[in-house]
Amino acid sequence: MVLKVEFDREEDGRWIADIPQLPGVTVYGRTKKEALAKVQRLALEVLAEELEERQEPKEFLSVSFVAA
């Protein structure tokens, strides 16, 4: 699974990081690096919750992040 991270910048200087494949996985950071770290953490938390809720887990799961 490759998750594309998209960035934008607010007028006040804050960075927005978003992963379109995972609805609701959007964060703000003071720097682009901080926004990237926060969005990766949130994405992994969302994926972990999905895995816990599944009746039949996948054998293997590989996750990569690609910054756009």
C-alpha positions in Angstrom: 0.0 0.0 0.0 1.5 3.3 -1.1 -0.1 6.4 0.6 0.4 9.7 -1.2 0.9 12.7 1.1 -0.3 16.0 -0.3 0.8 19.3 1.1 -0.6 22.8 1.1 0.2 25.9 3.0 -2.2 28.2 4.8 -1.8 32.0 4.6 -0.7 32.1 8.3 2.2 29.8 7.4 0.9 26.5 8.8 1.4 23.4 6.6 -1.5 21.0 5.8 -0.7 17.4 5.1 -3.4 15.2 3.7 -3.7 11.5 2.6 -6.6 11.4 0.1 -6.8 7.5 0.2 -7.7 7.7 3.9 -10.7 10.0 4.5 -10.2 12.3 7.5 -6.4 11.9 7.6 -5.6 15.6 7.4 -3.3 17.4 9.9 -1.7 20.8 10.4 1.9 21.4 11.4 4.1 24.5 12.1 6.6 23.1 9.5 6.3 20.7 6.6 8.4 18.2 8.4 6.0 18.3 11.5 3.0 18.0 9.3 4.5 14.9 7.6 5.3 13.3 10.9 1.8 13.9 12.2 0.0 12.7 9.1 2.1 9.5 9.0 1.2 8.8 12.6 -2.5 9.4 12.1 -2.5 7.2 9.0 -0.9 4.3 10.9 -3.4 4.7 13.7 -6.3 4.6 11.2 -4.8 1.5 9.5 -4.3 -0.2 12.9 -8.0 0.4 13.8 -9.1 -1.1 10.5 -6.9 -4.1 11.1 -8.4 -4.7 14.5 -12.0 -4.5 13.1 -11.4 -7.0 10.3 -12.6 -10.5 10.7 -10.0 -11.9 8.4 -6.7 -10.0 8.4 -4.4 -9.9 5.3 -1.4 -12.1 5.6 1.1 -9.3 5.0 0.7 -5.5 5.0 3.4 -3.1 3.7 2.9 0.6 4.0 4.9 3.3 2.2 4.5 7.1 2.2 5.2 9.2 -0.9 5.3 13.0 -0.6 3.7 15.0 -3.4 
